């Protein structure tokens, strides 16, 4: 099932990357569901990265959930990516499962200096799924994200 999903993601990403008429270089990322790597060793993860590179993918957006096995899976993916210096990774936090910003902040603190972590204009790049209504104790959603995440 995973090879089929990866093939679909790579096909979509390549279509997007080649259909742009802009001459500005752009990075193409495939969404990588980290929990699906639970039973994969470093070699298998490296094969996934190699397949991604061979189809024009520049990196993986790592889908991060609240799971007790997530730290070891993330560690394995970053270890596997270490052999591919131009392949980049960034976190995409599933905020439908993560309600505490400690998880995203800890992840970034652990991996922001890793050479494979993706930066955009010199800043560490992250994305989220959901979370648009989370205020983290502040009056508005924007204040919650600004005070509790962006400024950290």
TIFIMAR-539301 format. One record per residue: residue in three letters; x, y, z of N, C-alpha, C in turn. Coordinates in Angstrom, 2 decimals. Example, Ala and Ser with C-alpha at 12.3 -4.5 7.8 and 13.67 -1.06 7.14 Angstrom:
+---------+---------+---------+---------+---------+----------+---------+---------+---------+---------+
: residuo :  n_east : n_north :    n_up : ca_east : ca_north :   ca_up :  c_east : c_north :    c_up :
+---------+---------+---------+---------+---------+----------+---------+---------+---------+---------+
:     ALA :   13.19 :   -5.69 :    7.80 :   12.30 :    -4.50 :    7.80 :   13.20 :   -3.30 :    7.80 :
:     SER :   12.85 :   -2.25 :    7.08 :   13.67 :    -1.06 :    7.14 :   12.90 :    0.03 :    7.87 :
+---------+---------+---------+---------+---------+----------+---------+---------+---------+---------+
***
This chain:
+---------+---------+---------+---------+---------+----------+---------+---------+---------+---------+
: residuo :  n_east : n_north :    n_up : ca_east : ca_north :   ca_up :  c_east : c_north :    c_up :
+---------+---------+---------+---------+---------+----------+---------+---------+---------+---------+
:     UNK :    0.82 :   -1.19 :    0.00 :    0.00 :     0.00 :    0.00 :    0.86 :    1.26 :    0.00 :
:     UNK :    1.95 :    1.27 :    0.79 :    2.80 :     2.46 :    0.87 :    3.43 :    2.79 :   -0.49 :
:     UNK :    3.96 :    1.81 :   -1.26 :    4.51 :     2.17 :   -2.56 :    3.47 :    2.81 :   -3.48 :
:     UNK :    2.22 :    2.36 :   -3.40 :    1.17 :     2.95 :   -4.23 :    0.94 :    4.40 :   -3.82 :
:     UNK :    0.85 :    4.65 :   -2.52 :    0.64 :     6.00 :   -2.03 :    1.83 :    6.89 :   -2.41 :
:     UNK :    3.05 :    6.38 :   -2.21 :    4.23 :     7.16 :   -2.57 :    4.25 :    7.48 :   -4.05 :
:     UNK :    3.90 :    6.49 :   -4.88 :    3.87 :     6.72 :   -6.33 :    2.87 :    7.80 :   -6.68 :
:     UNK :    1.70 :    7.77 :   -6.05 :    0.68 :     8.79 :   -6.30 :    1.19 :   10.17 :   -5.89 :
:     UNK :    1.80 :   10.26 :   -4.70 :    2.32 :    11.55 :   -4.24 :    3.42 :   12.06 :   -5.16 :
:     UNK :    4.30 :   11.18 :   -5.60 :    5.39 :    11.60 :   -6.46 :    4.85 :   12.08 :   -7.80 :
:     UNK :    3.85 :   11.38 :   -8.34 :    3.24 :    11.77 :   -9.61 :    2.62 :   13.16 :   -9.49 :
:     UNK :    1.88 :   13.39 :   -8.40 :    1.26 :    14.70 :   -8.18 :    2.32 :   15.79 :   -8.04 :
:     UNK :    3.36 :   15.51 :   -7.29 :    4.39 :    16.51 :   -7.05 :    5.14 :   16.84 :   -8.34 :
:     UNK :    5.44 :   15.84 :   -9.14 :    6.14 :    16.08 :  -10.40 :    5.26 :   16.89 :  -11.34 :
:     UNK :    3.98 :   16.58 :  -11.38 :    3.06 :    17.35 :  -12.21 :    3.06 :   18.81 :  -11.80 :
:     UNK :    3.01 :   19.07 :  -10.51 :    3.03 :    20.45 :  -10.02 :    4.35 :   21.13 :  -10.34 :
:     UNK :    5.44 :   20.42 :  -10.17 :    6.76 :    21.01 :  -10.37 :    7.02 :   21.35 :  -11.82 :
:     UNK :    6.52 :   20.55 :  -12.74 :    6.80 :    20.77 :  -14.15 :    5.76 :   21.63 :  -14.84 :
:     UNK :    4.63 :   21.90 :  -14.19 :    3.59 :    22.68 :  -14.84 :    3.73 :   24.17 :  -14.60 :
:     UNK :    4.66 :   24.59 :  -13.78 :    4.85 :    26.00 :  -13.47 :    5.62 :   26.70 :  -14.59 :
:     UNK :    5.17 :   27.89 :  -14.95 :    5.87 :    28.64 :  -15.98 :    6.90 :   29.60 :  -15.38 :
:     UNK :    6.99 :   29.64 :  -14.08 :    7.91 :    30.53 :  -13.39 :    9.34 :   30.03 :  -13.52 :
:     UNK :   10.27 :   30.97 :  -13.56 :   11.68 :    30.59 :  -13.61 :   12.31 :   30.59 :  -12.23 :
:     UNK :   11.53 :   30.93 :  -11.21 :   12.03 :    30.92 :   -9.84 :   12.11 :   29.46 :   -9.37 :
:     UNK :   13.28 :   29.03 :   -8.86 :   13.38 :    27.65 :   -8.38 :   12.43 :   27.41 :   -7.21 :
:     UNK :   11.77 :   26.27 :   -7.24 :   10.83 :    25.92 :   -6.18 :   11.16 :   24.52 :   -5.68 :
:     UNK :   10.88 :   24.31 :   -4.41 :   11.09 :    22.99 :   -3.82 :    9.79 :   22.21 :   -3.88 :
:     UNK :    9.91 :   20.92 :   -4.13 :    8.75 :    20.05 :   -4.20 :    8.85 :   19.02 :   -3.08 :
:     UNK :    7.80 :   18.98 :   -2.24 :    7.78 :    18.07 :   -1.10 :    6.62 :   17.09 :   -1.25 :
:     UNK :    6.85 :   15.87 :   -0.82 :    5.80 :    14.86 :   -0.72 :    5.40 :   14.75 :    0.75 :
:     UNK :    4.12 :   14.61 :    0.98 :    3.61 :    14.45 :    2.34 :    3.91 :   13.03 :    2.79 :
:     UNK :    4.64 :   12.89 :    3.89 :    5.08 :    11.58 :    4.36 :    4.46 :   11.30 :    5.72 :
:     UNK :    3.61 :   10.30 :    5.79 :    2.92 :     9.96 :    7.03 :    3.88 :    9.13 :    7.89 :
:     UNK :    4.44 :    9.78 :    8.89 :    5.51 :     9.20 :    9.70 :    5.08 :    7.89 :   10.36 :
:     UNK :    3.87 :    7.82 :   10.87 :    3.43 :     6.60 :   11.55 :    3.45 :    5.38 :   10.64 :
:     UNK :    3.36 :    5.57 :    9.34 :    3.43 :     4.44 :    8.41 :    4.83 :    3.85 :    8.33 :
:     UNK :    5.81 :    4.52 :    8.91 :    7.18 :     4.01 :    8.87 :    7.53 :    3.19 :   10.12 :
:     UNK :    6.54 :    2.87 :   10.93 :    6.78 :     2.21 :   12.21 :    7.54 :    0.89 :   12.09 :
:     UNK :    7.36 :    0.17 :   11.02 :    8.01 :    -1.14 :   10.88 :    9.08 :   -1.13 :    9.79 :
:     UNK :    9.62 :    0.05 :    9.52 :   10.62 :     0.16 :    8.47 :   11.98 :    0.48 :    9.08 :
:     UNK :   12.99 :   -0.18 :    8.54 :   14.34 :     0.08 :    9.03 :   14.96 :    1.24 :    8.25 :
:     UNK :   16.15 :    1.64 :    8.63 :   16.83 :     2.78 :    8.01 :   17.02 :    2.54 :    6.51 :
:     UNK :   17.38 :    1.33 :    6.13 :   17.60 :     1.01 :    4.71 :   16.31 :    1.22 :    3.91 :
:     UNK :   15.19 :    0.80 :    4.43 :   13.91 :     1.00 :    3.73 :   13.58 :    2.48 :    3.61 :
:     UNK :   13.82 :    3.22 :    4.67 :   13.59 :     4.66 :    4.63 :   14.50 :    5.32 :    3.60 :
:     UNK :   15.73 :    4.87 :    3.52 :   16.66 :     5.40 :    2.52 :   16.18 :    5.07 :    1.11 :
:     UNK :   15.58 :    3.89 :    0.94 :   15.01 :     3.54 :   -0.36 :   13.87 :    4.47 :   -0.72 :
:     UNK :   13.03 :    4.84 :    0.26 :   11.95 :     5.79 :    0.01 :   12.51 :    7.14 :   -0.43 :
:     UNK :   13.55 :    7.58 :    0.26 :   14.17 :     8.86 :   -0.08 :   14.79 :    8.80 :   -1.47 :
:     UNK :   15.47 :    7.72 :   -1.76 :   16.08 :     7.54 :   -3.08 :   15.02 :    7.57 :   -4.18 :
:     UNK :   13.91 :    6.89 :   -3.95 :   12.80 :     6.89 :   -4.92 :   12.27 :    8.31 :   -5.09 :
:     UNK :   12.12 :    9.02 :   -4.00 :   11.63 :    10.40 :   -4.07 :   12.59 :   11.26 :   -4.90 :
:     UNK :   13.87 :   11.16 :   -4.62 :   14.86 :    11.95 :   -5.34 :   14.83 :   11.61 :   -6.83 :
:     UNK :   14.70 :   10.33 :   -7.15 :   14.71 :     9.91 :   -8.55 :   13.51 :   10.44 :   -9.34 :
:     UNK :   12.47 :   10.86 :   -8.64 :   11.29 :    11.39 :   -9.33 :   11.19 :   12.91 :   -9.22 :
:     UNK :   12.23 :   13.54 :   -8.68 :   12.26 :    14.99 :   -8.62 :   11.76 :   15.60 :   -7.33 :
:     UNK :   11.53 :   14.79 :   -6.32 :   11.08 :    15.30 :   -5.02 :   12.30 :   15.84 :   -4.27 :
:     UNK :   12.13 :   17.02 :   -3.67 :   13.23 :    17.66 :   -2.93 :   13.23 :   17.31 :   -1.45 :
:     UNK :   12.10 :   16.78 :   -0.94 :   12.04 :    16.46 :    0.47 :   10.68 :   15.93 :    0.88 :
:     UNK :   10.56 :   15.63 :    2.17 :    9.31 :    15.15 :    2.74 :    8.78 :   16.15 :    3.77 :
:     UNK :    7.48 :   16.39 :    3.70 :    6.76 :    17.09 :    4.76 :    6.34 :   15.98 :    5.72 :
:     UNK :    6.90 :   15.93 :    6.88 :    6.67 :    14.83 :    7.82 :    5.41 :   15.07 :    8.63 :
:     UNK :    4.41 :   14.24 :    8.41 :    3.15 :    14.35 :    9.15 :    3.36 :   13.84 :   10.56 :
:     UNK :    3.24 :   14.76 :   11.53 :    3.53 :    14.46 :   12.93 :    2.23 :   14.44 :   13.72 :
:     UNK :    2.00 :   13.34 :   14.44 :    0.82 :    13.19 :   15.29 :    1.26 :   13.03 :   16.74 :
:     UNK :    0.30 :   12.94 :   17.61 :    0.61 :    12.70 :   19.03 :    0.61 :   11.18 :   19.23 :
:     UNK :    1.79 :   10.62 :   19.22 :    1.96 :     9.18 :   19.35 :    3.23 :    8.91 :   20.15 :
:     UNK :    3.17 :    7.91 :   21.00 :    4.33 :     7.61 :   21.83 :    5.52 :    7.11 :   21.02 :
:     UNK :    5.28 :    6.58 :   19.81 :    6.39 :     6.08 :   19.00 :    6.95 :    7.15 :   18.05 :
:     UNK :    6.32 :    8.31 :   18.01 :    6.73 :     9.36 :   17.07 :    8.20 :    9.78 :   17.23 :
:     UNK :    8.72 :   10.00 :   18.44 :   10.14 :    10.43 :   18.54 :   11.13 :    9.46 :   17.89 :
:     UNK :   10.94 :    8.17 :   18.07 :   11.89 :     7.21 :   17.47 :   11.72 :    7.15 :   15.95 :
:     UNK :   10.50 :    7.31 :   15.46 :   10.28 :     7.30 :   14.01 :   10.91 :    8.52 :   13.35 :
:     UNK :   10.75 :    9.66 :   13.99 :   11.36 :    10.89 :   13.46 :   12.88 :   10.76 :   13.45 :
:     UNK :   13.43 :   10.24 :   14.51 :   14.87 :    10.03 :   14.59 :   15.35 :    9.15 :   13.44 :
:     UNK :   14.64 :    8.07 :   13.17 :   15.02 :     7.16 :   12.08 :   14.99 :    7.86 :   10.72 :
:     UNK :   13.97 :    8.68 :   10.48 :   13.85 :     9.37 :    9.20 :   14.99 :   10.37 :    9.02 :
:     UNK :   15.30 :   11.12 :   10.07 :   16.41 :    12.06 :    9.97 :   17.73 :   11.32 :    9.80 :
:     UNK :   17.89 :   10.20 :   10.46 :   19.12 :     9.40 :   10.28 :   19.22 :    8.93 :    8.83 :
:     UNK :   18.12 :    8.43 :    8.29 :   18.12 :     7.95 :    6.90 :   18.42 :    9.09 :    5.93 :
:     UNK :   17.89 :   10.26 :    6.19 :   18.10 :    11.40 :    5.29 :   19.54 :   11.91 :    5.34 :
:     UNK :   20.25 :   11.60 :    6.40 :   21.62 :    12.07 :    6.56 :   22.54 :   11.70 :    5.41 :
:     UNK :   22.24 :   10.62 :    4.72 :   23.07 :    10.21 :    3.58 :   22.71 :   10.96 :    2.30 :
:     UNK :   21.72 :   11.83 :    2.36 :   21.25 :    12.59 :    1.20 :   21.24 :   14.08 :    1.55 :
:     UNK :   22.38 :   14.75 :    1.47 :   22.50 :    16.12 :    1.98 :   21.56 :   17.14 :    1.34 :
:     UNK :   21.14 :   16.92 :    0.11 :   20.25 :    17.87 :   -0.55 :   18.77 :   17.58 :   -0.31 :
:     UNK :   18.46 :   16.46 :    0.33 :   17.08 :    16.08 :    0.59 :   16.65 :   16.72 :    1.91 :
:     UNK :   15.54 :   17.43 :    1.88 :   15.12 :    18.20 :    3.05 :   13.86 :   17.64 :    3.69 :
:     UNK :   13.73 :   17.90 :    4.97 :   12.58 :    17.45 :    5.76 :   12.03 :   18.64 :    6.55 :
:     UNK :   10.74 :   18.67 :    6.70 :   10.16 :    19.64 :    7.63 :    8.94 :   19.01 :    8.29 :
:     UNK :    8.56 :   19.56 :    9.43 :    7.44 :    19.02 :   10.19 :    6.11 :   19.62 :    9.73 :
:     UNK :    5.12 :   18.75 :    9.60 :    3.74 :    19.17 :    9.36 :    2.92 :   18.57 :   10.50 :
:     UNK :    2.60 :   19.41 :   11.47 :    1.95 :    18.95 :   12.69 :    0.45 :   18.80 :   12.50 :
:     UNK :   -0.06 :   17.63 :   12.86 :   -1.51 :    17.36 :   12.79 :   -2.16 :   17.90 :   14.05 :
:     UNK :   -2.64 :   19.13 :   13.97 :   -3.20 :    19.79 :   15.15 :   -4.63 :   19.34 :   15.46 :
:     UNK :   -5.13 :   18.35 :   14.73 :   -6.39 :    17.71 :   15.14 :   -6.11 :   16.70 :   16.24 :
:     UNK :   -4.83 :   16.35 :   16.43 :   -4.42 :    15.40 :   17.46 :   -3.49 :   16.02 :   18.50 :
:     UNK :   -2.84 :   17.10 :   18.14 :   -1.89 :    17.75 :   19.04 :   -2.52 :   19.04 :   19.54 :
:     UNK :   -2.75 :   19.12 :   20.84 :   -3.38 :    20.32 :   21.40 :   -2.43 :   21.10 :   22.30 :
:     UNK :   -1.22 :   20.62 :   22.40 :   -0.22 :    21.22 :   23.26 :    0.99 :   21.57 :   22.39 :
:     UNK :    1.41 :   22.80 :   22.41 :    2.52 :    23.21 :   21.55 :    3.87 :   22.69 :   22.01 :
:     UNK :    3.92 :   21.99 :   23.13 :    5.19 :    21.42 :   23.59 :    5.73 :   20.42 :   22.57 :
:     UNK :    4.86 :   19.67 :   21.93 :    5.30 :    18.66 :   20.95 :    5.96 :   19.33 :   19.74 :
:     UNK :    5.30 :   20.30 :   19.09 :    5.98 :    20.96 :   17.97 :    7.25 :   21.69 :   18.38 :
:     UNK :    7.22 :   22.37 :   19.50 :    8.40 :    23.12 :   19.93 :    9.57 :   22.18 :   20.21 :
:     UNK :    9.29 :   21.07 :   20.89 :   10.35 :    20.10 :   21.18 :   10.93 :   19.52 :   19.90 :
:     UNK :   10.07 :   19.19 :   18.94 :   10.55 :    18.63 :   17.67 :   11.48 :   19.58 :   16.94 :
:     UNK :   11.09 :   20.83 :   16.90 :   11.92 :    21.83 :   16.21 :   13.22 :   22.05 :   16.97 :
:     UNK :   13.16 :   22.10 :   18.29 :   14.38 :    22.29 :   19.07 :   15.36 :   21.14 :   18.87 :
:     UNK :   14.85 :   19.94 :   18.70 :   15.72 :    18.77 :   18.51 :   16.35 :   18.73 :   17.12 :
:     UNK :   15.62 :   19.17 :   16.10 :   16.06 :    18.94 :   14.73 :   16.38 :   20.19 :   13.92 :
:     UNK :   16.19 :   21.38 :   14.46 :   16.39 :    22.58 :   13.64 :   17.82 :   22.75 :   13.15 :
:     UNK :   18.78 :   22.18 :   13.84 :   20.17 :    22.30 :   13.38 :   20.59 :   21.14 :   12.48 :
:     UNK :   19.72 :   20.17 :   12.30 :   20.06 :    19.04 :   11.44 :   20.21 :   19.56 :   10.00 :
:     UNK :   21.25 :   19.14 :    9.31 :   21.49 :    19.67 :    7.96 :   20.36 :   19.36 :    6.97 :
:     UNK :   19.53 :   18.38 :    7.25 :   18.43 :    18.06 :    6.35 :   17.14 :   18.83 :    6.66 :
:     UNK :   17.14 :   19.61 :    7.74 :   15.91 :    20.35 :    8.05 :   15.76 :   21.52 :    7.08 :
:     UNK :   14.59 :   21.64 :    6.50 :   14.32 :    22.66 :    5.47 :   14.15 :   24.04 :    6.08 :
:     UNK :   14.82 :   25.00 :    5.45 :   14.67 :    26.40 :    5.83 :   14.16 :   27.16 :    4.61 :
:     UNK :   13.30 :   28.12 :    4.86 :   12.81 :    29.01 :    3.80 :   13.21 :   30.42 :    4.17 :
:     UNK :   13.99 :   31.04 :    3.31 :   14.52 :    32.39 :    3.56 :   15.20 :   32.47 :    4.92 :
:     UNK :   15.95 :   31.42 :    5.26 :   16.73 :    31.40 :    6.49 :   15.94 :   31.03 :    7.74 :
:     UNK :   14.65 :   30.76 :    7.60 :   13.82 :    30.43 :    8.77 :   13.37 :   28.98 :    8.68 :
:     UNK :   13.23 :   28.37 :    9.84 :   12.80 :    26.97 :    9.90 :   11.34 :   26.88 :    9.47 :
:     UNK :   11.08 :   25.98 :    8.56 :    9.77 :    25.86 :    7.96 :    8.96 :   24.78 :    8.67 :
:     UNK :    7.70 :   25.07 :    8.97 :    6.75 :    24.08 :    9.51 :    5.41 :   24.33 :    8.85 :
:     UNK :    4.56 :   23.33 :    8.89 :    3.18 :    23.50 :    8.47 :    2.30 :   22.75 :    9.46 :
:     UNK :    1.01 :   23.00 :    9.36 :    0.07 :    22.31 :   10.24 :   -1.12 :   21.82 :    9.43 :
:     UNK :   -1.80 :   20.88 :   10.01 :   -3.09 :    20.43 :    9.52 :   -4.06 :   20.67 :   10.67 :
:     UNK :   -5.09 :   21.45 :   10.43 :   -6.01 :    21.77 :   11.52 :   -5.38 :   22.81 :   12.44 :
:     UNK :   -6.00 :   23.01 :   13.58 :   -5.48 :    23.96 :   14.55 :   -5.97 :   25.38 :   14.38 :
:     UNK :   -6.81 :   25.58 :   13.37 :   -7.26 :    26.94 :   13.09 :   -8.13 :   27.54 :   14.19 :
:     UNK :   -8.63 :   26.71 :   15.10 :   -9.46 :    27.21 :   16.20 :   -8.73 :   27.17 :   17.54 :
:     UNK :   -7.52 :   26.65 :   17.58 :   -6.78 :    26.56 :   18.83 :   -6.22 :   27.93 :   19.22 :
:     UNK :   -6.47 :   28.34 :   20.46 :   -6.02 :    29.65 :   20.95 :   -4.90 :   29.55 :   21.97 :
:     UNK :   -4.65 :   28.39 :   22.52 :   -3.57 :    28.15 :   23.48 :   -3.60 :   29.16 :   24.63 :
:     UNK :   -4.80 :   29.41 :   25.14 :   -4.95 :    30.29 :   26.30 :   -4.98 :   31.78 :   25.99 :
:     UNK :   -4.93 :   32.14 :   24.74 :   -4.94 :    33.56 :   24.36 :   -6.34 :   33.95 :   23.85 :
:     UNK :   -6.54 :   35.22 :   23.57 :   -7.85 :    35.71 :   23.14 :   -8.21 :   35.29 :   21.71 :
:     UNK :   -7.21 :   35.24 :   20.85 :   -7.47 :    34.87 :   19.45 :   -6.52 :   33.76 :   19.03 :
:     UNK :   -6.88 :   33.12 :   17.94 :   -6.02 :    32.06 :   17.39 :   -4.66 :   32.63 :   17.01 :
:     UNK :   -4.65 :   33.78 :   16.35 :   -3.39 :    34.39 :   15.93 :   -2.50 :   34.71 :   17.13 :
:     UNK :   -3.07 :   35.29 :   18.19 :   -2.28 :    35.57 :   19.39 :   -1.72 :   34.29 :   20.00 :
:     UNK :   -2.54 :   33.24 :   20.01 :   -2.09 :    31.96 :   20.56 :   -0.88 :   31.41 :   19.83 :
:     UNK :   -0.93 :   31.42 :   18.50 :    0.20 :    30.92 :   17.72 :    1.41 :   31.85 :   17.84 :
:     UNK :    1.17 :   33.16 :   17.80 :    2.28 :    34.12 :   17.87 :    3.03 :   34.00 :   19.21 :
:     UNK :    2.29 :   34.05 :   20.31 :    2.93 :    34.06 :   21.63 :    3.48 :   32.70 :   22.04 :
:     UNK :    2.82 :   31.64 :   21.65 :    3.19 :    30.32 :   22.16 :    4.02 :   29.47 :   21.20 :
:     UNK :    4.14 :   29.92 :   19.97 :    4.89 :    29.11 :   19.02 :    5.90 :   29.95 :   18.25 :
:     UNK :    5.45 :   30.94 :   17.55 :    6.34 :    31.70 :   16.67 :    7.46 :   32.38 :   17.43 :
:     UNK :    7.17 :   32.89 :   18.62 :    8.18 :    33.62 :   19.38 :    9.12 :   32.70 :   20.16 :
:     UNK :    8.93 :   31.41 :   20.13 :    9.76 :    30.47 :   20.90 :   11.04 :   30.14 :   20.19 :
+---------+---------+---------+---------+---------+----------+---------+---------+---------+---------+
***
